[in-house]
Amino acid sequence: MSSLNKKYSNNDITVFWQPEKCIHSAKCARSLIQVFNPRRRPWVVMENGSTEDIVQTVQNCPSGALSFEYKS
């Protein structure tokens, strides 16, 4: 994992962001701006969305820069 990679968690999942893969399509922001807002720091605020909505948005990332895993 690169030192530039980030992870963001809520009670259910951890979202991973790999910036070197990101093509900046902004599909995540258009889908769920309250969670994924590139103008904000941190740009991912997991508490602002449901786990289901976040998972759906991450699965639609065209570059694979966003991924997730469920917590055990």
C-alpha positions, 0 to 999 in steps of 0.5 A: 500500500502506497503512503499516499493511499488512504482509508476511511471507516464507519462501523460496517466497512473500510473504504480504500482510496488509491490516488495513483489509480484515480482518473478524477471522473468525479463519479463518486462526488456526483453520486454521493457528494455528502460523502465524497467531496473533493473540495473538502478535507478530508474528502471522504466523510463516511458518517455522511452516508449509509453503508449501502449507498457508499458501497454502491458508489464505490462499486461504480468507481470506473478506475478502481481507485476506490474499493472497500471491505466489510469489517468482521 
